[in-house]
């Protein structure tokens, strides 16, 4: 059965995008990362929020722009949105209900990971009790503003148990399981 993984790059001050959804901040930290390279073939599908799907691409102007993991991954992608595009995009399934999108992504992933892209979708996975793991790629930079890794008005504690900590030249990977 598929596991649901939130893999994300975060600044030291807790942001996954800069102001106005800027993703260009992470370009210096997209260097070689063997753990991510090993993860990519273990991903069976992507579950993506609409803002993340439509947002700024850290690979802008490079080969792989507009593709998952800079072109390093291909497969079924499910975008959760109440505003589907007028013209459907190839290889992307838009779904207007989170539970349905998650079920489709899990089915498509088979025994592999459903990789979550987007803070809102990750929060919805947490609220549904469906998030299994978090791979946090911790970049040595402070942004001061942007989209937080996890934002829950009024607060919410989500316990994580560390599986591993791997240092790379440009970032540190922290891998966790979600404690239920």
C-alpha positions in Angstrom: 0.0 0.0 0.0 1.2 3.5 -0.8 2.7 5.7 1.8 2.1 9.5 1.8 5.3 11.6 1.9 5.6 15.3 2.2 9.1 16.1 0.8 10.0 19.7 0.8 12.9 22.2 1.0 12.6 24.7 3.9 14.6 27.7 5.0 16.0 27.9 8.5 13.2 30.3 9.5 10.5 27.8 8.4 9.4 29.0 4.9 9.0 26.7 1.8 8.4 29.7 -0.5 9.6 33.2 -0.3 7.2 36.2 -0.6 4.5 35.9 -3.3 5.3 32.2 -3.8 8.9 32.8 -4.9 10.8 29.6 -5.4 14.0 31.0 -6.9 15.5 31.2 -3.4 16.1 27.5 -3.4 18.2 27.3 -6.6 21.6 27.3 -4.8 20.3 24.4 -2.6 19.2 22.1 -5.4 22.7 20.7 -5.8 23.6 17.0 -5.6 21.4 15.2 -3.0 21.9 11.4 -3.1 19.0 10.8 -0.8 16.6 12.7 -3.1 18.1 10.8 -6.1 17.3 7.5 -4.3 13.8 8.7 -3.5 12.7 9.7 -6.9 12.3 6.2 -8.4 10.3 5.2 -5.2 7.7 7.9 -6.0 4.6 6.4 -7.7 2.4 9.6 -7.9 2.3 13.2 -7.0 -0.5 14.9 -5.0 -0.2 18.7 -5.7 -2.1 21.8 -4.6 -3.2 24.2 -7.3 -1.1 27.1 -6.0 2.0 24.9 -6.0 1.2 23.5 -9.5 0.7 27.0 -10.9 3.5 28.6 -8.9 7.0 29.7 -9.5 9.4 27.0 -10.8 12.9 26.8 -9.2 14.1 25.4 -12.4 12.9 28.4 -14.4 15.0 28.8 -17.6 16.7 25.4 -17.2 16.1 22.0 -18.8 13.3 20.3 -16.8 11.4 23.5 -16.2 7.8 22.8 -15.4 8.5 19.1 -14.6 8.6 17.3 -11.3 12.0 17.2 -9.7 13.4 19.3 -12.5 12.5 16.6 -15.0 13.9 13.8 -12.9 10.5 12.1 -12.3 7.5 11.4 -14.5 4.3 9.6 -13.7 0.7 10.3 -12.6 0.0 13.7 -11.1 -3.1 14.7 -9.3 -3.8 18.4 -8.8 -6.4 19.4 -6.2 -8.4 22.4 -7.3 -11.9 23.9 -7.4 -10.8 25.8 -10.5 -9.8 23.2 -13.2 -8.0 24.7 -16.2 -10.1 25.3 -19.3 -7.8 23.2 -21.4 -6.7 19.9 -19.6 -2.9 19.4 -19.2 -1.4 16.2 -20.4 -0.5 13.7 -17.7 -2.3 15.8 -15.0 -5.6 14.8 -13.5 -7.4 17.6 -11.8 -9.7 16.6 -8.9 -12.0 19.0 -7.0 -12.1 17.0 -3.8 -9.1 16.3 -1.6 -10.3 12.8 -0.4 -10.9 11.6 -4.0 -7.6 13.0 -5.2 -5.7 11.3 -2.3 -7.5 8.0 -3.1 -6.6 8.2 -6.8 -3.0 9.2 -6.0 -2.6 6.2 -3.6 -4.1 3.8 -6.2 -1.8 5.1 -8.9 1.3 4.9 -6.6 0.7 1.2 -5.8 3.5 0.2 -3.4 5.4 3.4 -3.9 5.1 6.9 -2.3 2.5 9.5 -3.0 4.7 12.6 -2.8 2.8 15.7 -1.6 3.7 19.0 -3.0 2.2 22.1 -1.3 1.7 23.2 2.3 -2.1 23.3 2.1 -2.2 19.7 0.7 0.2 18.5 3.4 -1.9 20.1 6.0 -5.0 18.4 4.6 -3.2 15.1 4.7 -2.3 15.7 8.4 -5.9 16.6 9.2 -7.1 13.5 7.5 -4.6 11.3 9.4 -3.1 10.3 6.1 0.5 11.7 6.2 3.0 8.9 6.9 6.4 10.6 6.5 8.1 13.9 6.0 11.4 14.5 4.2 12.6 18.0 5.2 15.5 19.4 3.1 16.8 22.1 5.4 18.5 24.9 3.5 20.9 27.2 5.3 19.1 30.5 4.5 16.5 32.8 6.1 13.8 34.3 4.0 11.8 36.3 6.5 8.4 35.8 4.7 6.6 33.4 2.5 4.7 30.2 2.9 5.3 28.3 6.1 6.1 24.6 6.1 3.0 24.0 8.3 0.5 26.6 9.3 -2.5 25.8 11.4 -4.3 28.8 12.9 -4.6 28.3 16.7 -1.8 25.8 16.5 -1.7 22.1 16.3 1.0 19.7 17.5 2.1 17.0 15.1 4.6 14.6 16.6 7.4 13.4 14.3 10.0 10.6 15.0 13.3 11.1 13.2 14.3 8.2 10.9 17.5 9.8 9.6 19.6 13.0 9.3 21.9 13.3 6.2 24.2 16.2 5.5 24.9 17.3 2.0 27.1 20.0 0.6 24.1 22.4 0.1 21.5 21.3 2.6 20.6 18.8 5.4 18.0 16.1 5.0 15.8 15.3 8.0 13.5 12.3 7.4 10.6 11.6 9.9 7.7 9.3 10.4 4.4 10.9 11.6 3.4 9.6 15.0 -0.3 8.8 15.2 
